[in-house]
Amino acid sequence: YRSHGVRTHQKPYTYIYIYIYIYSSSMWCVPCSCIQPFAVHSLSVQKKKTNIELSNFVTRKMHQQRTTTTTTTTRATDSPSSSSSPNDTNHQQQKQLDLIIWDVDGTLANTTTLAFEATNEVLKKHNFDEISLEQYEYGSRYTTPKRFSYHACGDSEGHKELGEKLGASFDRYYVELVTRETAGLFSGIRNIVERTKSVKHAALSNACGEYARRVVKVNKLDSIFEMSLGADDVSKAKPEPGGIRELCQKLNVDVSNACYVGDAPSDGRAAKAAGCMFSIGVNWGSHDLSDPTNEEHFDIVCETREELERFFMKALSDN
C-alpha cells in the first residue's frame, strides 16, 4: 500500500473469498484428501483507494483537520459565562500547517556512529560490557537514562539511579563530541528546511537539551529553528505527548497546526497522542518502519528525503 513511495495506513483492496466445500455423506470417515473445495465466486471489494496520490492524502488529512470543531482551548474567553462570535468559531476551525517539529538523532542528523561509540565508551568506563549496534539501536527508543539502564542491566525501568548516573556521564562526554563531521545533517535535509522556512521549525529530542541545541547550531540551523528542546527541558519525554504540547505552547502554535517528524515508534506515538496534524515517520534512522508494529504509529512513512520534501511542498501549497 504505497503512494509515490510513501506508505499510508489505508490499504487499497480488501478481498473477500467465498468457498463452498463439498463433503461426502460419510464425512466423518472420509480422508481430508477426498474433500474437494471449489470456489464458486471470488468477490473483490475495492475501497476506491488504488493509486492514492500523495497530494490527495495530504489534502484530505488537512481538510479533516479544518472541518473538525475545536472542543478544548486554553483561552479564558471559553469559560461557560462567555460568548463567542461566529468569527471565533471559524478561527478555531481553520487549520493549517504552522510548525514542523523535528526529532534529532536518526531524523535530522546522522549520529548513529557517534552515539554508538560514545555509549560503549561510557559503559567501559563504568565497568559494564560493551553492546552491539543492534542493541544500541533498540535502546535508542528510550530517554538517555532509561537507555543506559537497559544497556547495563537489560531493564529500562528497573535501575533508575544507575541509569541517571550513566546518562549524565554520557551527556557530558557526548555533547563535546558534536561537530558537523560527527553529527552532520542527512543529505537533503538542509534543502527541505530551507524550502519550508515559511513555517516555524523546532527540534525535540529524547537526548538532553544541550545536545539537541548543539546539533542544530553546528549545522547552522539555529537561525531557522526557533526552539530546540531535550528530555530534560520538558515535563515528560516521548512517547508521552507533553513535550510536544509544551513546545507548541512556548511557540504560540496550536498543536493541531503542527507536525512531528521522527524515526522511532515513540515519536509517532507522542505526535498522535499530542494531537498533531501529521505524525510523519522517516525510514533512514535506527528503526525499521517497514515493520507494521513500528509503522502503525505514524500517519505516513517516507523512505527518502525526496519523498519528505514532496510531502511538505504539497502540505504548504494547501495552507
N, C-alpha and C positions, 0 to 999 in steps of 0.2 A: 504494500500500500504506500506507494511513493508518488510524489508530485514534484517534478523538476529536481529530483534528488533529495527532496525534503520530506521526511516522514511525518504524517499526522495520524491521530488515533481515530480514523474513520475509514474502515475497510470498505472497498468499493463493491464487494459482492457478498451476498450470503446465499449459499447453495443449500437447497433442501432436497434430499433424495428420498423418494418413497419406494420401498421394495416390498414385494409380496413374495412370501416364501410358501412353497407348496410342500406339504408334508404327506408322507404315506399314512394310510389309515392306521397302520400299526407303528405310529411314530415313536413309541417308547422303546421299540426293539430294532429300529432301522438305523444302520450306521450313519454317522454325520455325512459321510461322503455321498450318501444317497439323497440327501436333502438338496433340492435344486432351487436355488434362488434365481429369480429373473426380475429385472427391473422393467416395470410396465410404464413408468413415467419418471422423468427427471425434471423437476421444476426449478428453474433458476430465477430467484427473485433479485432483481437489480435495485440497489438503493439509489441509482442515478448519481453515483459518485465516482464513476470511472473517469480517469484522467483529470482529476480536480487540479486546476492550476493554482499555483501558489498565490497569485493575485486574488483569486476567488476566496481562498481560505482566509487571507488577511482581511479582505473587505467584509466577509461575513462575521468574523470574530469582532471586528471593530463596530460593526452595526449592532451586534448583540449587546455590546457594552453601552452603546449610545442609547439604546431603547430600554435599558433596564433602569427603573427608577431607583435612585439612591435612597435607602431607607435609614441609614445612620450617618450622622455627621457630628463634628465636634463644635459647630458654631453655636454660640449662645442663643441665636435667634431661632433655633429649632426647638426651644422649650415649648411645652404644651400651651402656654399662655400667649405665645407669639404667633403671628400670622405671616405667611409667605405669599409673595405675589407670583403670578404666572411666570414672570421673568426669572424668579428664583428657581422655580421648578425646572424650567428649560435649561438653566445654567447647570443644575445638578445632573440633568440627564445627558448633557453634552460631554462626550468622551473623546479624547484624542491622545495620541502618544506624546507625552511631555518629558519623559525621563527614561534613560537607558541605564540600568544598574548592571555592572559587570562583576562577576567573580574574577579573582586574580590568577591563582595557580591553575594551569591547565585550560584557561579560557582566554585571558588577555596575554599572559606571558608563559613562555616555555621554561618552566623552572623545575622540571622533574629531576634532572641530574643534580642540580644544586641542592634541592631539598632531600633527595635520597642520600647523597653523600654526607650532608650535614647531619642528618638523622643518625647515620651509623657512627659518625664521629662522637656525637653526644652519648650514644649508647655505650660505645667502647670506653669513653672517659669515665663512665659510672659503672663499669664492670658488668655490662649486660651484653648478651650475644648480638652480633650484627644480624640484620634482617635482609631478606631478598627484595628485589624491586617489586615483585608481585605483592609481598606483604606491605611494602610502603604504599603502593597504590591503593590497596584495600583500606589501609588505615587513614588515607587522606580524606575520607568522608567525615572524619571526626575533627573536633577542635584540637588544637595542639596538645593540651594536657591529656585529653582522653586518648589521643593517638599514641602518646608515649606510654600511657598506662596499658594500652593494647599491645604495643610493641614489646614492652618489658615483661609483661605478665600475662598477656593473652586475654585481658579483660578490660574493655574501655571504661567500665563503670566502677570496678571494684577496688581501685588503688588511687584514689583521688589525690592524696598528698604526694605520692611518688610521681604521679603524672604531672602535677603542678610544678614540682621541683625540676623534673627533666624538661618540661615545656619551657620554663623560664630560662634554663641553661641554653636550650635550643634557640630561643628568641634572641638572646644576646649574641650568640655566635652567628646565627643565620642572617640577621639584618646587616651586619658588617660585610657580608659576602656579596650583597646585591649590587650588581653593575649591569650595564647594558649587555655585557657579554654573558653573564651568568643568569640573567633574568630578562632577556630581551623579549620583545613582542613576537608573537607568531606572525609570519608573513601575511600581509593583507589586513591585519587588524588596524594598523595606523590609518590606512586608506578608509576603512569603514568609519572610524571615529571622525576623521576629517570630513567625510561626506554627510555625516549626521549631526554636525555641530549646531543645526537649527534647534535641536532639543538639548536638554541638560544631560550631562553624563556624571556618573558616580561609580565608586567601587565599594564592594562589601565582601570581605574575606573572612574565613574562619581562622586565619592566622592573626597575629597581633596587628594592631592598627599602624604601629610604626613601620612594620614590614610592608603593608599594603601601600602606605604613602610613599615609601622609598621606591618601590617598584614603579609606581606612577611617575614619580619625579625623575628617576634616572632615564626613563623612556620619553621624557619631555611631553608628558600628557597633562601635567599639573596646570597648564594654562587653560585646558579644556574641562578637566574633571573638577567639578565644584566641591566634591567631598569624597574622601576615601576613609572608610572605617574598617576596623577589625573586630574580632570577637570580644576583645577587651574594651571596646568602645560602646557596646550595646548591652541591653539587659539580658537578652538570650540570643545565642548564636544559632545559625542554621543547623538543623531543619526547622527550628522554631521561627515563626514569622515576625517576631518582634523587631529584629534588626532592620528588616526591610521597611517596616512601618515607621520606625523611629527615624531612619534616614529620609524617607519621604516627608515626614513631618518637619524635619530640620530644613529641607529644601522647599517647603511650602508647596508640595505637589501631592495631589490625591493619589493614593496608591493604585487606584484603578486606572490611572493615566500613566502608569509606569510599567516597564517590562524588566524581567531579570534574565540575564544570560549566564549560564553556568554549565559545568561538565559533570557534576556529581548529582546523584539522586537527591541528596539533601538540598541542593539548590532548587530543584524543581518542586520539591515538597514545600519549601519555605515560600516560594513565589506563589504557588497556588493557595496556600493557607493564608497568605497576606492579602490576597485578592488582586494580584497584578493582572493587567490586561493580557499579557503574554508571559508564559513560562517557557523559555527557549533553551533547549539543550544543544550542546556542541560536542561532536564526537571526535575531537582531536586531543582530549585530555586523558586523565588517568582512569576513566571509567568507560566501559563498553556500553554505549547507549543503544546498540542494536539488540541487546538483551532486553526482552519485553519487561522484565521486572524492574529494570532501570528506566526504560523508555516511557513507561506508563506515567511517570511523574511530570512529564513535560507536555505542553500543548503541541510542540513542534520540535523536531530534531534536525539540525543542519550538519551535514557531513563535511562541508568545506566552508572556507571563509567567503568564497564567491556566493554560495547559497545564502549565507547570513546577510551578505551585502544586498542581494536581491530582495530578501525579506524586508529589510529596513527601508529600502527605496520605495517599495510598494506601500508599506505602513505609513511612511511620511507623505507620500503622494495622496493618501486618503485622509490626512489630517485636515 
